[in-house]
Amino acid sequence: MCDALHDAGWNNYSLFLNPDGTLIGYLETDDFAAAQAAMAQTEINSRWQNEMAQFFEGLEGRDPDEGMFAIREIFHID
């Protein structure tokens, strides 16, 4: 999975989980839409979506990765 993410353009990828269940992912990429599309084409991503769907709420039939959205950055120290 790590190799597939990297090959698809996902760099410096981290996940953070709050005790209340809030999950936040962080990644760096030149083109988020292209990185998502490249990952969607991998077999390992399909397996991950099937195995992890039970842990996500409010997807209404969508895969977990289709529930992702970008949060606007409001401050960066560099």
VEXPA-24250 format. One record per atom (N, C-alpha, C): residue number from 0; residue in three letters; atom name; x, y, z. Coordinates in Angstrom, 2 decimals, always signed. Each point is the difference from the previous one (the first is absolute). Example, Ala and Ser with C-alpha at 12.3 -4.5 7.8 and 13.67 -1.06 7.14 Angstrom:
# residues 2
i | aa | at | xx | yy | zz
0 | ALA | N | +13.19 | -5.69 | +7.80
0 | ALA | CA | -0.89 | +1.19 | +0.00
0 | ALA | C | +0.90 | +1.20 | +0.00
1 | SER | N | -0.35 | +1.05 | -0.72
1 | SER | CA | +0.82 | +1.19 | +0.06
1 | SER | C | -0.77 | +1.09 | +0.73
END
This chain:
# residues 78
i | aa | at | xx | yy | zz
0 | MET | N | +0.83 | -1.19 | +0.00
0 | MET | CA | -0.83 | +1.19 | +0.00
0 | MET | C | +0.87 | +1.25 | +0.00
1 | CYS | N | +1.04 | +0.04 | +0.82
1 | CYS | CA | +0.88 | +1.17 | +0.04
1 | CYS | C | +0.66 | +0.25 | -1.35
2 | ASP | N | +0.46 | -1.07 | -0.65
2 | ASP | CA | +0.61 | +0.15 | -1.33
2 | ASP | C | -1.01 | +0.52 | -1.01
3 | ALA | N | -1.22 | -0.52 | +0.05
3 | ALA | CA | -1.04 | +0.44 | -0.93
3 | ALA | C | -0.34 | +1.47 | +0.22
4 | LEU | N | -0.11 | +0.42 | +1.25
4 | LEU | CA | -0.28 | +1.41 | +0.29
4 | LEU | C | +1.12 | +0.89 | -0.53
5 | HIS | N | +1.22 | -0.38 | +0.27
5 | HIS | CA | +1.14 | +0.80 | -0.47
5 | HIS | C | +0.03 | +0.06 | -1.52
6 | ASP | N | -0.18 | -1.15 | -0.65
6 | ASP | CA | +0.01 | -0.05 | -1.46
6 | ASP | C | -1.12 | +0.85 | -0.61
7 | ALA | N | -1.11 | +0.15 | +0.72
7 | ALA | CA | -1.13 | +0.80 | -0.48
7 | ALA | C | +0.16 | +1.49 | +0.30
8 | GLY | N | +1.10 | +0.37 | +0.66
8 | GLY | CA | +0.25 | +1.41 | +0.26
8 | GLY | C | -0.38 | +0.49 | +1.38
9 | TRP | N | -0.29 | -0.93 | +0.92
9 | TRP | CA | -0.32 | +0.37 | +1.38
9 | TRP | C | +1.31 | +0.05 | +0.78
10 | ASN | N | +0.39 | +1.17 | +0.48
10 | ASN | CA | +1.24 | +0.16 | +0.74
10 | ASN | C | -0.28 | +0.53 | +1.40
11 | ASN | N | +0.88 | -0.38 | +0.93
11 | ASN | CA | -0.10 | +0.47 | +1.38
11 | ASN | C | -1.41 | -0.25 | +0.56
12 | TYR | N | -0.53 | -1.17 | -0.24
12 | TYR | CA | -1.38 | -0.36 | +0.36
12 | TYR | C | -0.07 | -0.42 | +1.46
13 | SER | N | -0.91 | +0.61 | +0.76
13 | SER | CA | -0.20 | -0.31 | +1.41
13 | SER | C | -1.50 | -0.05 | +0.29
14 | LEU | N | -0.37 | -0.80 | +0.98
14 | LEU | CA | -1.38 | -0.04 | +0.48
14 | LEU | C | -0.01 | +0.34 | +1.48
15 | PHE | N | -1.02 | +0.73 | +0.43
15 | PHE | CA | -0.17 | +0.39 | +1.40
15 | PHE | C | -1.42 | -0.40 | +0.41
16 | LEU | N | -0.14 | -0.61 | +1.17
16 | LEU | CA | -1.31 | -0.45 | +0.47
16 | LEU | C | -0.29 | +0.58 | +1.38
17 | ASN | N | -1.10 | +0.72 | +0.12
17 | ASN | CA | -0.46 | +0.55 | +1.27
17 | ASN | C | -0.76 | -1.08 | +0.78
18 | PRO | N | -0.03 | +0.08 | +1.32
18 | PRO | CA | -0.79 | -0.96 | +0.77
18 | PRO | C | -1.48 | -0.03 | -0.39
19 | ASP | N | -0.53 | +1.11 | -0.55
19 | ASP | CA | -1.41 | +0.03 | -0.40
19 | ASP | C | -0.24 | -0.65 | -1.36
20 | GLY | N | +1.09 | -0.51 | -0.63
20 | GLY | CA | -0.14 | -0.68 | -1.28
20 | GLY | C | +0.31 | +0.86 | -1.21
21 | THR | N | +0.27 | +1.29 | +0.22
21 | THR | CA | +0.35 | +0.87 | -1.11
21 | THR | C | +1.35 | -0.43 | -0.57
22 | LEU | N | +0.02 | -0.29 | -1.30
22 | LEU | CA | +1.21 | -0.44 | -0.68
22 | LEU | C | +0.44 | +1.10 | -0.98
23 | ILE | N | +1.25 | +0.43 | +0.13
23 | ILE | CA | +0.54 | +1.02 | -0.89
23 | ILE | C | +1.25 | -0.55 | -0.65
24 | GLY | N | +0.04 | +0.09 | -1.31
24 | GLY | CA | +1.17 | -0.41 | -0.75
24 | GLY | C | +0.72 | +1.21 | -0.54
25 | TYR | N | +1.32 | -0.10 | -0.07
25 | TYR | CA | +0.83 | +1.07 | -0.54
25 | TYR | C | +0.90 | -0.61 | -1.06
26 | LEU | N | +0.11 | +0.69 | -1.12
26 | LEU | CA | +0.94 | -0.43 | -1.03
26 | LEU | C | +0.46 | +1.20 | -0.80
27 | GLU | N | +1.11 | -0.19 | -0.66
27 | GLU | CA | +0.51 | +1.01 | -0.91
27 | GLU | C | +0.03 | -0.61 | -1.39
28 | THR | N | -0.47 | +0.75 | -0.99
28 | THR | CA | +0.00 | -0.46 | -1.40
28 | THR | C | -0.08 | +1.22 | -0.90
29 | ASP | N | +0.50 | -0.16 | -1.21
29 | ASP | CA | -0.08 | +1.09 | -0.96
29 | ASP | C | -1.41 | +0.15 | -0.56
30 | ASP | N | -0.76 | -1.10 | -0.06
30 | ASP | CA | -1.34 | +0.02 | -0.59
30 | ASP | C | -0.87 | -1.02 | +0.75
31 | PHE | N | -0.82 | +0.49 | +0.92
31 | PHE | CA | -0.80 | -0.88 | +0.86
31 | PHE | C | -0.95 | -0.87 | -0.81
32 | ALA | N | -0.69 | +0.59 | -0.97
32 | ALA | CA | -0.95 | -0.77 | -0.82
32 | ALA | C | +0.72 | -1.11 | -0.78
33 | ALA | N | +1.16 | +0.32 | -0.55
33 | ALA | CA | +0.76 | -1.01 | -0.75
33 | ALA | C | +0.52 | -1.10 | +0.93
34 | ALA | N | +0.43 | +0.36 | +1.20
34 | ALA | CA | +0.48 | -0.99 | +0.97
34 | ALA | C | -1.13 | -0.93 | +0.42
35 | GLN | N | -1.19 | +0.55 | +0.23
35 | GLN | CA | -1.17 | -0.82 | +0.33
35 | GLN | C | -0.34 | -0.94 | -1.15
36 | ALA | N | -0.02 | +0.53 | -1.21
36 | ALA | CA | -0.35 | -0.80 | -1.17
36 | ALA | C | +1.01 | -1.12 | -0.22
37 | ALA | N | +1.28 | +0.29 | +0.17
37 | ALA | CA | +1.03 | -1.03 | -0.18
37 | ALA | C | -0.16 | -1.10 | +1.04
38 | MET | N | -0.29 | +0.38 | +1.23
38 | MET | CA | -0.17 | -1.00 | +1.06
38 | MET | C | -1.25 | -0.84 | -0.25
39 | ALA | N | -1.05 | +0.61 | -0.51
39 | ALA | CA | -1.25 | -0.72 | -0.27
39 | ALA | C | +0.18 | -1.11 | -1.02
40 | GLN | N | +1.04 | +0.08 | -0.81
40 | GLN | CA | +0.25 | -1.00 | -1.04
40 | GLN | C | +0.75 | -1.23 | +0.51
41 | THR | N | +0.44 | +0.03 | +1.26
41 | THR | CA | +0.80 | -1.12 | +0.52
41 | THR | C | -0.89 | -1.07 | +0.63
42 | GLU | N | +0.47 | -1.23 | -0.10
42 | GLU | CA | -0.73 | -1.14 | +0.58
42 | GLU | C | +0.03 | +0.07 | +1.52
43 | ILE | N | +1.11 | +0.44 | +0.58
43 | ILE | CA | +0.09 | +0.06 | +1.46
43 | ILE | C | -0.99 | +1.02 | +0.56
44 | ASN | N | -0.27 | +1.07 | -0.73
44 | ASN | CA | -0.98 | +0.98 | +0.45
44 | ASN | C | -1.39 | -0.61 | +0.04
45 | SER | N | -0.34 | -0.79 | -1.00
45 | SER | CA | -1.31 | -0.67 | -0.01
45 | SER | C | -0.16 | -0.90 | +1.22
46 | ARG | N | +1.04 | -0.75 | +0.32
46 | ARG | CA | -0.05 | -0.87 | +1.19
46 | ARG | C | -0.17 | +0.83 | +1.26
47 | TRP | N | +0.75 | +1.09 | +0.11
47 | TRP | CA | -0.07 | +0.85 | +1.18
47 | TRP | C | -1.40 | +0.57 | +0.16
48 | GLN | N | -0.59 | +0.51 | -1.09
48 | GLN | CA | -1.34 | +0.57 | +0.05
48 | GLN | C | -1.01 | -1.02 | +0.53
49 | ASN | N | +0.07 | -1.23 | -0.49
49 | ASN | CA | -0.92 | -1.05 | +0.43
49 | ASN | C | +0.18 | -0.36 | +1.47
50 | GLU | N | +1.24 | -0.10 | +0.44
50 | GLU | CA | +0.28 | -0.41 | +1.38
50 | GLU | C | -0.28 | +1.11 | +1.01
51 | MET | N | +0.15 | +1.26 | -0.38
51 | MET | CA | -0.11 | +1.10 | +0.95
51 | MET | C | -1.36 | +0.67 | +0.02
52 | ALA | N | -0.85 | -0.25 | -0.98
52 | ALA | CA | -1.29 | +0.68 | -0.10
52 | ALA | C | -0.82 | -0.11 | +1.28
53 | GLN | N | +0.11 | -1.12 | +0.70
53 | GLN | CA | -0.79 | -0.19 | +1.22
53 | GLN | C | +0.35 | +1.00 | +1.11
54 | PHE | N | +1.16 | +0.64 | -0.08
54 | PHE | CA | +0.44 | +0.92 | +1.04
54 | PHE | C | -0.36 | +1.45 | -0.28
55 | PHE | N | -0.69 | +0.26 | -1.13
55 | PHE | CA | -0.36 | +1.36 | -0.38
55 | PHE | C | -1.51 | +0.15 | +0.01
56 | GLU | N | -0.47 | +1.16 | +0.45
56 | GLU | CA | -1.43 | +0.29 | +0.04
56 | GLU | C | -0.35 | +1.08 | -1.01
57 | GLY | N | -1.26 | +0.03 | -0.39
57 | GLY | CA | -0.52 | +1.07 | -0.84
57 | GLY | C | +0.49 | -0.01 | -1.43
58 | LEU | N | +0.34 | -1.17 | -0.53
58 | LEU | CA | +0.50 | -0.06 | -1.37
58 | LEU | C | -1.10 | -0.22 | -1.02
59 | GLU | N | -1.17 | -0.45 | +0.42
59 | GLU | CA | -1.13 | -0.24 | -0.89
59 | GLU | C | +0.41 | -0.75 | -1.26
60 | GLY | N | +0.65 | -1.15 | +0.17
60 | GLY | CA | +0.36 | -0.84 | -1.13
60 | GLY | C | +1.30 | +0.35 | -0.69
61 | ARG | N | +0.67 | +1.06 | +0.44
61 | ARG | CA | +1.28 | +0.38 | -0.60
61 | ARG | C | +1.14 | -0.72 | +0.72
62 | ASP | N | +1.14 | -0.12 | -0.68
62 | ASP | CA | +1.19 | -0.55 | +0.64
62 | ASP | C | +0.58 | +1.01 | +0.98
63 | PRO | N | +0.75 | -0.46 | +1.01
63 | PRO | CA | +0.57 | +0.93 | +0.97
63 | PRO | C | +0.81 | +1.14 | -0.63
64 | ASP | N | +0.76 | -0.29 | -1.05
64 | ASP | CA | +0.80 | +1.08 | -0.59
64 | ASP | C | -0.85 | +1.03 | -0.73
65 | GLU | N | -1.24 | -0.33 | -0.31
65 | GLU | CA | -0.89 | +0.97 | -0.63
65 | GLU | C | -0.60 | +0.96 | +1.01
66 | GLY | N | +0.19 | -0.28 | +1.29
66 | GLY | CA | -0.47 | +0.90 | +1.05
66 | GLY | C | +1.04 | +1.04 | +0.40
67 | MET | N | +1.18 | -0.07 | -0.63
67 | MET | CA | +1.06 | +0.97 | +0.32
67 | MET | C | -0.30 | +1.35 | -0.61
68 | PHE | N | +0.44 | +1.03 | +0.70
68 | PHE | CA | -0.08 | +1.34 | -0.55
68 | PHE | C | +1.16 | +0.80 | +0.57
69 | ALA | N | +0.42 | +1.00 | -0.75
69 | ALA | CA | +1.13 | +0.84 | +0.43
69 | ALA | C | -0.48 | +1.04 | +0.99
70 | ILE | N | +0.81 | +0.22 | +1.02
70 | ILE | CA | -0.25 | +1.07 | +0.97
70 | ILE | C | +0.90 | +1.18 | -0.38
71 | ARG | N | -0.55 | +1.17 | -0.03
71 | ARG | CA | +0.75 | +1.18 | -0.41
71 | ARG | C | +1.07 | +0.35 | +1.03
72 | GLU | N | +1.21 | +0.16 | -0.47
72 | GLU | CA | +1.10 | +0.42 | +0.87
72 | GLU | C | -0.15 | +1.50 | +0.29
73 | ILE | N | +0.10 | +0.39 | +1.26
73 | ILE | CA | -0.12 | +1.41 | +0.33
73 | ILE | C | +1.31 | +0.59 | +0.54
74 | PHE | N | +0.98 | -0.86 | +0.30
74 | PHE | CA | +1.29 | +0.50 | +0.49
74 | PHE | C | +1.07 | -1.03 | -0.26
75 | HIS | N | +1.14 | +0.47 | -0.45
75 | HIS | CA | +1.18 | -0.85 | -0.19
75 | HIS | C | +1.21 | +0.82 | +0.40
76 | ILE | N | +0.79 | -0.50 | +0.95
76 | ILE | CA | +1.09 | +0.79 | +0.57
76 | ILE | C | +1.13 | +0.29 | -0.96
77 | ASP | N | +0.21 | -0.86 | -0.99
77 | ASP | CA | +1.07 | +0.26 | -0.96
77 | ASP | C | -0.54 | +0.88 | -1.07
END
